């Protein structure tokens, strides 16, 4: 008998989970195309994800800040 495909771990969804793109790195769930986004599966790590993205964006903006050269 063939191995059973992993199912979406969102509540009562019985759809097959997508490989790679359906894996959530914040809650370790496996989700179908409909529930793969953090907002769609009500991820417990959503706030951590937002905070991490905000910090990463702030660091990028700081690195790209234009420096004023005086006396030119």
C-alpha positions in Angstrom: 0.0 0.0 0.0 1.3 3.5 -0.9 2.3 5.8 1.9 -0.5 8.2 2.8 0.0 11.9 1.8 0.2 14.4 4.7 -3.1 16.3 5.3 -3.6 19.9 6.0 -3.4 20.5 9.8 -5.9 23.3 9.8 -8.9 22.4 11.9 -11.1 20.0 9.9 -9.5 20.5 6.4 -8.9 17.2 4.7 -7.0 18.5 1.7 -3.5 17.2 1.0 -0.8 19.5 2.4 1.6 21.1 -0.1 5.2 20.2 0.1 7.7 22.9 1.0 5.4 26.0 0.5 2.8 24.5 2.9 5.2 24.1 5.8 4.9 26.8 8.4 8.2 27.7 10.2 6.5 29.4 13.0 4.0 26.7 14.2 5.5 23.7 12.4 2.2 22.9 10.7 1.7 21.5 7.2 -1.0 23.2 5.2 -2.8 23.1 1.9 -2.8 25.9 -0.7 -5.8 27.5 0.9 -4.4 27.6 4.4 -0.6 28.0 3.8 -0.4 31.7 4.6 0.0 32.7 8.3 -3.2 34.8 8.3 -5.2 32.0 6.7 -4.3 29.3 9.3 -4.4 31.7 12.2 -0.8 31.0 13.1 0.3 31.2 16.7 3.6 32.7 15.5 2.0 35.5 13.5 3.1 38.2 16.0 6.6 36.9 16.1 6.7 36.9 12.3 5.5 40.5 12.1 8.1 41.6 14.7 10.9 39.8 12.9 9.9 41.3 9.6 9.7 44.8 11.1 13.2 44.5 12.7 14.6 43.2 9.4 13.0 46.1 7.4 14.2 48.7 10.0 17.8 47.3 9.7 17.6 47.4 5.9 16.4 51.0 5.9 19.1 52.0 8.4 21.7 50.4 6.1 20.4 52.3 3.1 20.1 55.7 4.8 21.6 58.5 2.8 24.5 60.4 4.4 24.7 64.1 4.1 28.1 65.5 3.1 28.6 69.0 4.3 30.9 71.5 2.7 30.5 70.3 -0.9 
